[in-house]
Amino acid sequence: MNTEQPNRRYFDIDVWDPLDIAEAMIEGQFTAVAAVRATRLALVEAALAAEAKLRKGGRLVYVGAGTSGRLAVQDGAELIPTFSWPQDRLLLLIAGGKDALSRSIEGAEDNVDEGIRLVQHHDVGSNDVLIAVAASGTTPFTLSCLREARKRCALTIGIANNGSTPILAEADYPIWLDTGAEPIAGSTRMKAGTAQRIALNVFSSVLMILLGRVYNGLMVDLQAVSQKLIRRSESILKRLTDCNSKQARDALQQADGNVKLAVLLLNGCDLKTARGTLDSMGGQLRAALSAIGKCRIAADLAQVEAPEM
């Protein structure tokens, strides 16, 4: 595996000047970016396939061990506050459980039976999307989760930093991040980890945009769970509707903090109509605004054309 091989360029890195060491580490990050860019078409294809599943009510299931598992869990967890992705439609499976988020759990990544058990226990099925992340491409826990999910007809996406490995060979959508050998041999928290983080970020962001959770480059599905995010919600409303601060606060209060609903309210909808229109458009704010605009035009035309009594 390339990620495990010593890189001759760095064989005496321990006697380098610290600034040269830092330069080498930074240079590796550019390699990671290039590796992700080379997979952009595969990432988009995976996101499009995932969108179709998730529109049927499926779940996102992130799977990994060690550094890869922690990166996978981080990406999944951030979908909740950023895009209001429902907690009950997200599974974060890391070898060793929650304790593995902050420390190494001996033997956890080799536990094949636990991977199978978790996928069965959570009833992963045909509408679900499982993202398996492993730098080696061979991690037993992660691979067992992917295999069991495939048996149960889930869509599987495999992300690995070594080509021709089982996770890539067996995933429906393989993403090979060719980052090569690390400056410190085998330390895949470096280039490999950076590439994984970028790839996960790109995949999930494209997916959330496809699902209508971004409008005009703004987080219109954010959860306002802090004063900072409440202010951001108000700012988004003012930007999208030209309302003032009081109008933004009142609309958000009426919409229970839902920015999309608040936008529709400020465009003349009542709450019931706003909810119905947004639901009928699959949560797509742009489509909902277009629909109410067309309805308004039709109503105006009907009024103009109505015969005088």
N, C-alpha and C positions, 0 to 999 in steps of 0.2 A: 504493500500500500504506500502510495506516494507520501501521504501525510505522516507516515512513520519513519521515512527515510532521512538520514542525516544529509544536510545540504553542505557540500564542500565549501561553498562560499563563506559559510559561517563557522568553519571548524575551529577557529581560534577566537571566537567572539568574546570569550571571557577575558581576553587581554586587550580588547579594543578600548579606545577612548569612549567614555560614556556618551558623548555627543554622536559618535559614529554608530553606537549601538541604537540610540534613539532614531537616527536616520534610517537604519536598516528596518526597524520595526514599523516606522511610518511608511516606508517604501512597500512593505508587505500589505498594508491596507489598500494601496492602489491596486495591487494584484487582486485583492479580494473584490474590489469594485468591478474590475475588468472581467473576472470570472462570472459575476452575477449578470453583467451586461450581455455576455455571450449566451445566457439562458433566457433572455427576455421573452422570446417567442414561446418557449415552453412554459414560462410562468403565466403568460397571458392565456394560453390554452387551458392550463390548469384552473385558472380563475374563472374562465367562462364555463367550464364543466362544473365547477363547484357552485356557481351561481344557479345553474339549472336545478341542482339538487336542493339547495337551500331554499329556493322559492317553493318547494314542496313541503317545507317545514322541517327540513333536516337539521342536523347539528354539525358543528365544527369540532373535531376531535384532534387535539395536538398530542403527539407521542414522542418521547425521547428519554435519554439517560444522560447523566452527568451534565457537562457544559451544554451539549445539544438539547437536552431536556429542559434545562433552565431557560435557554433562549426561546424554545418553543412555548413554554409556559408563559414567559414574559409577553410574547407577541399576542397570545390568546387573551391573557388577562387585560391587556390594554384596549381590547375591542369593546369592553363593557363601558368604561367612562367616555371613550372617544366617539364611539358610534352607537351607543345604547344597545349593543348586541345583547340579546336576552341571556341571562345567566343559565337558564334551563336548556339553552341550545348550545352550550359550550362545555366540552370535557377536556380537562388538562391531566394527562396521564404521564407521570414521570416515574421512572424506576426508583423504588425506595420510598415513594410517597412524599408527603410534604416535608419531611425531615431532609430529603435530598435537595431541597431548594437552597439550603445554607451549608450543607456539608456532604462529604462523600459517604455513601452507604455501601459497605463492603459486600460485593457479590450481587448487588441489585441488578446491574445491567446484564447479568448472565441468567436471570430468572425467567426462563421461557414460560413456565407454567403460570407465573403471575401475570404475564402479558396476556395470555389467552384468557385467564380468569377475569381480568378487568374488562376486556372487550365483551365477554359474555355477560358479565354482571351488569354492565351499563346498556346491554341490549343494542349494541351498535348494529345498524341495519342499512337497508337499501337507499334511504334518503340522506344518510350521513356522509360526511367528508372527513377522512382521516389523513392527517399530515404527519408523516413519520420522518424524523430528523436524526441523522447519525453521520458524523464525519467519516467514520470508517466504512459505512455502508453495510456493516455486518453485525451490529450490536444485537445480541440474541433477544433481549427484552423487546426492543423496538421492532425487530423483524417479526417476532411472534405476534405482536399486536397487528402489524400490517397484514400478515397472512390470515389471521383469524377474521379480520375485518373484510378482507376480500372474499373469504368463504361465505360471509354473511351479506355479500353483494354491496358493500359500501364502496364509494369512490375513494381510491387511495392515491396519495401524492407522496413520493419519496424524494427526500433531499439528502444528498451525500456528497462528500468531497473526494471520493475515490471511484473511478469508473469501473464498469463491469463487475459490480458488486450486487449481492442479492436484493438489497432494498431498491436499487435502481432497476434491476431486471424484473422484479415482481410487482412494482407499483404501476398503476394505470397511467400515471403521469410522472415520469422520472425527471428530476432536476439535478444534473451533475455540475457541481461547483468545482471546477478544476483549479484549485489553489496551489497544488504541488506541496513540496516539502517546506516545513516551517523553519524559521531561524533557530528555534530551539526544537530539535527533533521530537516529534510526537505531541507537542504542545498545541493541540488543535483549538485551544481557547484564543489563539492568535489569528492568523489569516483565515483559517477555516471557520472559526467562530464568527468573525466579522462578516464573511460572505453569507453565512447562514442567517445572521441577523438582518442583513440587507434583503436577502431573498424572501424571508418571511414577511418583512415589512412591505416589500413591493407586492407580493401575492395578496396579503390581507387588505392592503389599501386599495388595490385595483378591484378586489372582490367587493369591498364595502361601497366603492363608487358605483359599480355595476348594480348593486342592490339599492341604490338611491339614497345612500346615507351621507352624501356630500352634494352641495348645490353651490354653484359659483365659487368653487374652491373653499367653501366654508363648512364647518362641522355642524350641520343643521340637525343632527341627531345626538349631539352631546348630552351627557347627563350633568345638570347643574347641581353638583353635590358639594360645592364650596363657593365662598363669596367670589373668588376669582372667576369661576365658571358661570356664576350668575351674571356677573358683569360682562363676560364674553357673550352670553346669550343675548343680553340687551344690545350689545354692540352689533351682533349679527343682525338682529331685527332692524336696527336703525340703518344699517348698511343696505339691507334688502328692500326696505319699505319707505325710507325717508321719514319715519315717524320720530317723535321726540322721546326722551327718556321715560316720561310718565306713561305715554301710550305703550311703549315697549313693556314696561313693568306690568301694566294692567292686562295686556294681551297674554303675557306669559303666565300671569296668575290665573286668568280664565282658562288657559290651555294646560294647566297643571305643569308648567315648565317645558312643554313640548314646543320647540322652536318652529317646526313645520306647521303645526296647527296655528300657532300665533301669527305666522306669516299670512295664512289664509284668512284668519280673523281680521287682520289689518287690511286685507284686500276685499273686505265687505261681506265675508261669509259669517253665518252663525255657526256655533260650535258643532251642531249636529251635521250640517251640510259639510263643514270642513272635515270632520272625521270620515263621513261617508265618501267624500270625493277622494281623500287621501288613500283610504283603504281600497277603493275601486281602481286606483292607479298604482297599486302595488307599492305604496310608500314613496313614489317618485314625485317630489315637490314640483319639478318643472312641468310634468304632465298634469298635475293637479291644478296648477296656476293656469295652464292653457285651457283646461276643461272649464274652469269657472269663468274665464275670459270669453270663451265661446258661448257659454250659457247667457252671460250678460249681454253679449252682442245680439244673440237671438231674441232675448227679451226686449231689448231696445227696438229691434226691427219690428217685432210683433206689435209693439205699442204705436210705432209710427204708422204701420199699415192698417191698424184697426180702424174700421169705418166710424165716422163721427155719428153720434146719436142725436 
